[in-house]
Amino acid sequence: MDYKLLEDPQMAKQALKMIVKTKTELDDFVDTLELLSDPGFKRNLERALKEAREGKAIRLTVEQLRKRLK
């Protein structure tokens, strides 16, 4: 890559946006790996997915869930 391209403010801004987006995606990926490495979380997730496939789960909006948790 020709680094002189980054002398153009528009190109530098675009490159920075791409770097920030990549960092955010990597952070999300690491968070996902950390969650999935937790045996308790993984077990609960698998149980919840099984219940959803069997039709035992109910669908709620965020507002409905908030009301139930109050």
C-alpha positions in Angstrom: 0.0 0.0 0.0 1.2 3.5 -0.8 1.1 5.3 2.5 1.1 8.7 0.7 -2.6 8.0 0.1 -3.2 8.7 3.7 -2.0 12.2 3.3 -5.4 12.9 1.7 -7.7 13.8 4.6 -10.6 12.0 3.1 -8.6 8.8 2.6 -7.2 9.0 6.1 -10.7 9.5 7.5 -11.9 6.4 5.6 -9.0 4.3 6.7 -9.6 5.3 10.4 -13.3 4.4 10.1 -12.3 1.0 8.7 -9.8 0.5 11.6 -12.4 1.4 14.2 -15.0 -0.9 12.7 -12.5 -3.8 12.6 -11.6 -3.2 16.2 -15.2 -3.2 17.2 -15.9 -6.4 15.4 -12.9 -8.1 16.9 -14.0 -7.0 20.4 -17.4 -8.4 19.7 -15.8 -11.7 18.5 -13.7 -11.9 21.7 -16.7 -11.3 23.9 -18.6 -14.1 22.1 -15.7 -16.5 22.6 -15.5 -15.6 26.3 -19.3 -16.2 26.7 -19.1 -19.6 24.8 -16.1 -20.7 26.9 -18.2 -20.4 30.1 -19.7 -23.9 30.6 -22.7 -22.6 32.5 -23.6 -20.0 29.9 -23.2 -22.6 27.1 -25.4 -25.1 28.9 -28.1 -22.5 29.5 -27.9 -21.4 25.9 -28.2 -24.9 24.5 -31.2 -25.6 26.8 -32.9 -22.3 25.8 -32.4 -23.1 22.1 -33.8 -26.6 22.6 -36.9 -25.2 24.3 -37.3 -22.7 21.5 -37.2 -25.4 18.8 -39.7 -27.5 20.8 -42.1 -24.5 21.0 -41.8 -24.2 24.8 -40.4 -20.6 24.7 -42.6 -17.5 24.5 -41.8 -14.4 22.5 -41.7 -11.1 24.3 -40.8 -7.6 23.3 -38.3 -5.7 25.4 -41.1 -3.7 27.0 -43.0 -6.9 27.9 -39.9 -8.4 29.4 -39.3 -5.2 31.5 -42.8 -5.4 32.8 -42.4 -9.0 33.8 -39.1 -8.3 35.6 -40.6 -5.4 37.7 
